[in-house]
Amino acid sequence: MAVSISFVLLLAIVVVVLIRGGSVRLLHALACAAFGFFLASSGAGPYITRAMSGITGWISSF
């Protein structure tokens, strides 16, 4: 749980920086967030969660 919260905060910071830098507009960021919520509630959600846990575990092993 702590890894996913940290990852969400990291992604939130990246999105804020991209919006403030003008690379991504607010509407585009909201559309991507909505896509993420719908994707998480689909059948692919558990697979994505396991993949992200594996990646973060691999990175933390360094």
C-alpha positions in Angstrom: 0.0 0.0 0.0 2.8 2.4 0.9 4.4 1.9 -2.5 1.2 2.6 -4.4 0.7 5.8 -2.4 4.2 6.9 -3.1 3.8 6.2 -6.7 0.6 8.1 -6.9 2.2 11.1 -5.3 5.2 10.9 -7.7 2.8 10.8 -10.7 0.8 13.7 -9.2 4.0 15.8 -9.0 4.9 14.9 -12.5 1.5 15.9 -13.8 1.6 19.2 -11.9 5.0 20.0 -13.3 3.9 19.2 -16.9 0.7 21.3 -16.5 2.7 24.2 -15.1 5.3 23.9 -17.8 2.7 24.0 -20.5 3.5 20.5 -21.9 0.1 19.1 -20.9 -3.1 21.0 -20.7 -5.5 20.5 -17.7 -8.2 18.9 -19.8 -5.7 16.4 -21.2 -4.4 15.5 -17.7 -8.0 15.0 -16.5 -8.7 12.8 -19.5 -5.6 10.7 -18.6 -6.7 10.5 -15.0 -10.2 9.3 -16.0 -8.7 6.7 -18.3 -6.5 5.5 -15.4 -9.5 5.1 -13.1 -11.5 3.2 -15.7 -8.5 1.0 -16.6 -7.9 0.2 -12.9 -11.5 -1.0 -12.5 -11.3 -3.2 -15.6 -10.0 -6.7 -15.7 -6.5 -5.4 -16.5 -6.3 -3.6 -13.1 -4.8 -6.5 -11.1 -2.2 -7.3 -13.7 -1.1 -3.7 -13.9 -0.9 -3.5 -10.1 1.2 -6.7 -10.0 3.5 -5.4 -12.8 4.0 -2.0 -11.0 4.7 -3.9 -7.7 7.3 -6.0 -9.5 8.9 -3.0 -11.1 9.1 -1.0 -7.8 10.4 -4.1 -6.0 13.1 -4.5 -8.7 14.1 -0.9 -8.4 14.2 -1.0 -4.6 16.6 -4.0 -4.8 19.3 -1.7 -6.1 
